[in-house]
C-alpha cells in the first residue's frame, strides 16, 4: 500500500475529483490539482446541496455534460467525454474527462474522474483547420506513442489515401 496516496491524488493525478451520483449530485472530493487547473479553492467546489462543478462547464457544453452524467448514473462503468470549462478568471479550457463509477459499501454510486487539459491540442487543431482551408495539400497530425493515433487529418489527405467514407468514431 502506498503511504503517499493522498499526495498522489492531490498533486500528481490530473484534475482528480470524486462525485456522489445520487440526488443531489455533488462533488465529495476535489484535488489541489483540479483547483489549480480551474483557478479555484476547494470550498468553491464542494457543496453537498448542489453541483458547483456543473456551473463551471461551458454553457454551450452543459447539455452534453448532463447527458454524460445521466449515462454514468445507469451502472458501474468507465466512460470518457470532452467538453469546455470556464476557469475562475473567465478563460476557457478544453478537458478530456475519464469518469469511472462504482458502488461503495453503502450501495451509493460514486464517480471518480480524472480531467486532462487538452486546450493545446484543440488549439493546434484549429490552426491546422486554418491551413486546411488555405492550402491544397494533404496533411495529418499523429501522436508519437507505441500505438500512434491520428489527432488530425484534413480532407485532402483522406482523398489522397483513398480512405473509405466512415463515421468520425470509426476513423480511429
ZADO-878265 format. One record per atom (N, C-alpha, C): y, x, z. Coordinates in steps of 0.02 Angstrom, whole numbers, padded with zeros to 5 digits, always signed. Layout:
YXZ;...
END
This chain:
-00059+00042+00000;+00000+00000+00000;+00062+00044+00000;+00110+00027-00040;+00171+00066-00044;+00216+00051+00016;+00242+00104+00046;+00287+00097+00104;+00358+00079+00082;+00375+00093+00021;+00443+00083-00003;+00448+00023-00051;+00406-00028-00041;+00405-00086-00086;+00474-00120-00089;+00506-00129-00032;+00572-00161-00032;+00622-00121-00073;+00621-00056-00068;+00666-00013-00107;+00652-00020-00181;+00588-00024-00199;+00570-00032-00269;+00596-00098-00296;+00586-00152-00259;+00611-00218-00280;+00687-00219-00284;+00720-00188-00237;+00793-00189-00233;+00827-00150-00289;+00801-00091-00304;+00838-00046-00348;+00803-00024-00412;+00737-00028-00415;+00703+00002-00472;+00674-00048-00522;+00667-00111-00503;+00642-00162-00549;+00703-00201-00574;+00715-00199-00638;+00775-00229-00668;+00782-00303-00650;+00837-00320-00620;+00855-00390-00609;+00804-00432-00573;+00767-00404-00526;+00714-00441-00492;+00743-00497-00449;+00713-00556-00455;+00731-00612-00411;+00672-00659-00405;+00675-00702-00354;+00619-00748-00340;+00647-00818-00330;+00615-00866-00363;+00633-00936-00362;+00584-00977-00321;+00608-01031-00290;+00565-01084-00265;+00571-01139-00318;+00515-01159-00348;+00517-01205-00404;+00502-01278-00385;+00514-01295-00322;+00511-01365-00300;+00583-01387-00289;+00594-01452-00293;+00662-01478-00286;+00688-01469-00215;+00750-01449-00206;+00794-01424-00258;+00775-01352-00277;+00770-01340-00342;+00754-01273-00366;+00810-01226-00344;+00791-01168-00317;+00841-01120-00294;+00812-01050-00289;+00856-01002-00286;+00835-00933-00276;+00818-00921-00203;+00763-00886-00192;+00742-00870-00124;+00756-00796-00108;+00757-00755-00160;+00768-00683-00152;+00802-00656-00214;+00851-00612-00203;+00883-00577-00259;+00888-00503-00241;+00876-00461-00290;+00879-00389-00278;+00950-00363-00286;+00962-00306-00258;+01027-00272-00268;+01037-00258-00343;+00983-00242-00377;+00986-00228-00448;+01013-00287-00487;+00990-00348-00471;+01015-00408-00504;+01088-00419-00487;+01106-00410-00424;+01176-00419-00403;+01222-00371-00441;+01201-00310-00447;+01240-00260-00483;+01246-00279-00557;+01191-00303-00586;+01191-00323-00657;+01242-00378-00670;+01249-00425-00622;+01294-00482-00631;+01362-00474-00598;+01370-00420-00559;+01433-00409-00525;+01444-00455-00466;+01390-00475-00433;+01394-00523-00377;+01364-00494-00314;+01375-00529-00259;+01343-00513-00195;+01286-00563-00184;+01239-00544-00142;+01180-00586-00130;+01200-00657-00108;+01249-00663-00064;+01267-00729-00039;+01298-00773-00093;+01319-00744-00149;+01346-00783-00204;+01290-00812-00249;+01228-00792-00235;+01171-00816-00274;+01122-00858-00233;+01121-00848-00168;+01072-00882-00126;+01101-00944-00094;+01067-01001-00106;+01086-01065-00077;+01025-01110-00082;+00999-01132-00027;+00938-01174-00027;+00950-01243-00057;+01012-01264-00063;+01027-01331-00087;+01036-01337-00162;+01051-01282-00197;+01061-01287-00269;+01048-01220-00303;+01041-01224-00368;+01025-01166-00409;+01090-01133-00433;+01113-01083-00396;+01175-01048-00415;+01165-01004-00476;+01103-00982-00487;+01087-00940-00545;+01100-00979-00610;+01082-01043-00610;+01092-01085-00669;+01165-01085-00690;+01211-01084-00642;+01282-01085-00658;+01305-01021-00693;+01265-00968-00689;+01282-00904-00722;+01254-00900-00792;+01206-00944-00808;+01179-00945-00876;+01235-00971-00922;+01245-00938-00978;+01297-00957-01026;+01291-01032-01041;+01346-01069-01041;+01343-01141-01052;+01305-01161-01116;+01311-01122-01169;+01276-01137-01231;+01201-01126-01226;+01178-01090-01176;+01106-01075-01167;+01074-01113-01110;+01112-01153-01074;+01085-01187-01014;+01029-01235-01031;+01036-01273-01084;+00983-01321-01102;+00919-01283-01118;+00923-01229-01155;+00865-01188-01171;+00834-01160-01107;+00877-01137-01061;+00853-01109-00998;+00818-01163-00956;+00847-01223-00952;+00817-01277-00913;+00750-01298-00942;+00743-01297-01008;+00678-01311-01040;+00627-01257-01021;+00649-01195-01019;+00607-01139-00998;+00581-01150-00927;+00626-01169-00881;+00607-01181-00811;+00559-01241-00807;+00571-01293-00845;+00527-01352-00844;+00456-01333-00864;+00448-01292-00915;+00382-01270-00937;+00349-01227-00882;+00389-01184-00850;+00363-01141-00797;+00339-01181-00737;+00370-01238-00724;+00352-01279-00666;+00285-01314-00675;+00258-01316-00736;+00197-01353-00750;+00135-01322-00720;+00132-01255-00718;+00070-01222-00694;+00084-01148-00681;+00035-01114-00653;+00041-01041-00643;+00035-01008-00712;+00085-00967-00729;+00087-00936-00795;+00140-00882-00797;+00141-00845-00852;+00194-00796-00864;+00223-00810-00933;+00289-00818-00936;+00324-00831-00999;+00386-00786-01003;+00411-00778-01063;+00471-00738-01075;+00521-00778-01115;+00585-00769-01099;+00638-00802-01136;+00698-00755-01141;+00740-00767-01190;+00803-00729-01197;+00860-00779-01196;+00913-00761-01160;+00972-00803-01155;+01031-00760-01133;+01090-00789-01133;+01151-00754-01111;+01170-00775-01040;+01201-00728-01006;+01226-00741-00938;+01299-00720-00934;+01335-00755-00890;+01405-00740-00878;+01410-00698-00814;+01438-00639-00820;+01448-00597-00761;+01510-00623-00723;+01517-00600-00662;+01573-00621-00621;+01641-00606-00654;+01645-00550-00690;+01708-00532-00723;+01720-00571-00788;+01675-00617-00805;+01683-00659-00865;+01650-00631-00927;+01626-00570-00925;+01593-00542-00984;+01523-00573-00991;+01497-00569-01051;+01432-00599-01067;+01382-00543-01080;+01321-00553-01052;+01267-00507-01066;+01207-00547-01092;+01167-00515-01134;+01105-00545-01158;+01049-00518-01113;+01003-00562-01092;+00948-00541-01050;+00882-00565-01079;+00830-00527-01064;+00760-00548-01076;+00731-00561-01007;+00706-00621-00996;+00681-00643-00932;+00604-00649-00936;+00569-00607-00897;+00496-00614-00892;+00482-00647-00825;+00457-00707-00828;+00452-00751-00770;+00378-00768-00758;+00355-00757-00696;+00285-00772-00678;+00285-00822-00621;+00245-00874-00627;+00240-00925-00574;+00171-00920-00540;+00172-00933-00475;+00110-00930-00435;+00122-00972-00372;+00069-01007-00350;+00075-01045-00288;+00065-00999-00228;+00107-01009-00176;+00098-00969-00115;+00046-01002-00070;+00037-00975-00010;-00014-01000+00037;-00003-01074+00055;+00059-01097+00054;+00075-01166+00072;+00070-01213+00011;+00053-01186-00048;+00047-01226-00108;+00112-01236-00145;+00165-01202-00125;+00230-01207-00158;+00231-01160-00218;+00253-01186-00275;+00257-01144-00336;+00317-01098-00331;+00303-01033-00333;+00355-00981-00328;+00358-00946-00395;+00417-00930-00417;+00426-00893-00480;+00459-00827-00466;+00430-00774-00493;+00461-00708-00488;+00483-00689-00558;+00542-00661-00561;+00573-00646-00625;+00600-00575-00627;+00594-00545-00685;+00623-00479-00698;+00668-00487-00759;+00732-00471-00751;+00780-00476-00806;+00792-00406-00834;+00795-00402-00899;+00814-00341-00932;+00877-00355-00973;+00927-00313-00965;+00989-00320-01003;+00976-00294-01073;+00978-00338-01123;+00966-00319-01192;+01029-00325-01235;+01086-00322-01202;+01150-00329-01237;+01159-00277-01292;+01142-00215-01277;+01150-00162-01328;+01108-00175-01390;+01046-00198-01380;+01003-00213-01437;+01032-00270-01478;+01055-00322-01444;+01084-00380-01479;+01147-00359-01518;+01189-00318-01487;+01250-00296-01521;+01234-00251-01581;+01184-00207-01574;+01165-00165-01630;+01139-00207-01687;+01101-00259-01671;+01075-00303-01723;+01132-00342-01757;+01185-00359-01720;+01243-00391-01752;+01275-00343-01802;+01280-00279-01783;+01308-00229-01829;+01264-00222-01890;+01198-00224-01881;+01153-00220-01938;+01160-00282-01982;+01171-00339-01952;+01182-00401-01990;+01244-00393-02034;+01297-00362-02007;+01358-00350-02046;+01341-00305-02106;+01303-00252-02095;+01283-00209-02150;+01242-00247-02201;+01198-00289-02177;+01156-00329-02221;+01198-00371-02269;+01253-00396-02244;+01296-00439-02285;+01340-00400-02332;+01347-00334-02321;+01394-00295-02362;+01362-00245-02409;+01298-00227-02397;+01266-00178-02442;+01200-00206-02468;+01182-00189-02530;+01122-00218-02560;+01059-00175-02549;+01050-00147-02491;+00993-00104-02477;+00946-00138-02428;+00883-00117-02431;+00835-00140-02382;+00834-00093-02323;+00834-00118-02263;+00828-00076-02204;+00796-00115-02147;+00767-00076-02101;+00738-00106-02042;+00749-00060-01982;+00744-00089-01924;+00751-00052-01861;+00688-00065-01821;+00661-00013-01791;+00600-00021-01752;+00601+00023-01690;+00558+00006-01642;+00554+00044-01580;+00508+00104-01591;+00517+00155-01552;+00476+00216-01557;+00426+00217-01499;+00383+00168-01498;+00333+00162-01445;+00265+00176-01475;+00215+00176-01432;+00146+00186-01455;+00128+00133-01507;+00149+00072-01493;+00141+00017-01540;+00211-00004-01563;+00237+00027-01617;+00306+00012-01638;+00315-00062-01653;+00374-00087-01639;+00391-00156-01652;+00456-00159-01691;+00457-00199-01743;+00518-00207-01783;+00567-00250-01743;+00628-00223-01733;+00678-00261-01696;+00728-00294-01744;+00731-00269-01807;+00774-00300-01857;+00750-00280-01926;+00748-00328-01971;+00732-00315-02041;+00775-00361-02083;+00808-00334-02134;+00851-00377-02175;+00810-00409-02231;+00839-00459-02262;+00804-00497-02314;+00786-00454-02374;+00829-00407-02391;+00815-00363-02448;+00751-00322-02436;+00742-00296-02374;+00682-00257-02358;+00620-00302-02360;+00626-00363-02337;+00570-00410-02340;+00550-00421-02412;+00600-00429-02456;+00586-00439-02527;+00554-00376-02557;+00580-00317-02539;+00553-00255-02566;+00481-00243-02545;+00465-00260-02483;+00397-00251-02457;+00351-00308-02477;+00379-00359-02507;+00342-00418-02529;+00304-00450-02470;+00339-00456-02415;+00311-00488-02356;+00307-00563-02370;+00248-00594-02360;+00244-00666-02373;+00288-00704-02324;+00309-00764-02345;+00352-00804-02303;+00314-00829-02242;+00342-00814-02182;+00312-00835-02118;+00367-00856-02071;+00347-00889-02017;+00395-00907-01965;+00419-00844-01930;+00477-00847-01898;+00505-00790-01862;+00456-00765-01809;+00421-00810-01776;+00374-00790-01723;+00314-00752-01751;+00296-00767-01813;+00239-00734-01845;+00257-00666-01873;+00322-00651-01880;+00345-00590-01912;+00320-00528-01875;+00312-00532-01808;+00288-00475-01769;+00219-00453-01793;
END
